[in-house]
Amino acid sequence: LCLGVSLYTVNGYIFTTAVPTVVADIGGLALVSWATTVYIVASLVSAASAAPLKANLGVRRGYVWAAAVFIAGSLICALAPSMLISMSTSLPVWPASGVTA
């Protein structure tokens, strides 16, 4: 449980810290507010709905599923050449980070 909350928190800090640098590198200033809003909403909704998911899959399988989606999406997002592609590839990552919380 502590590992999940730590991952969720660290992801939030990294996201808010890295966004200005990412925008400076690949552009997309108009999308920054959307990226932040969608990240927060997706994380909150998925954190609230994590209990039924973990009840159906089991806690261990739920964490493994969320971690696999988070890692795969993060790697794809890291290679994105534009902010729009980065946001679209990170959409599955944000709910996965909420499930681990």
C-alpha positions, 0 to 999 in steps of 0.5 A: 500500500505504501509503495502505491501511494509513493508511486502516485505521489512521486508521479504527481511531483514529477508531472508538475515539475517536468511539464514546463521543461517538456513544453519548452522542448516539444511545444504545446503551451496551449495544451498545458492546462488541459494536460494538468486538468486531465491528469488530476481528474483521471487520477482522482476518478481512478483512485476512487474506482480502484477498490472495485477493480482490486476486488475483482482482480485481486490486490496483487493482480490489480497492482501488477496490471496498473504497474504494467500499464504505467510503465508501458505508457510512460515509456511510450510517452517519453518518446513522443515528439509532440505535446499532443502525442504525449498527452494521448499516449499518457491517457492510460498512464494517469488512471493506472497511477490512480489505481496504485494509490 
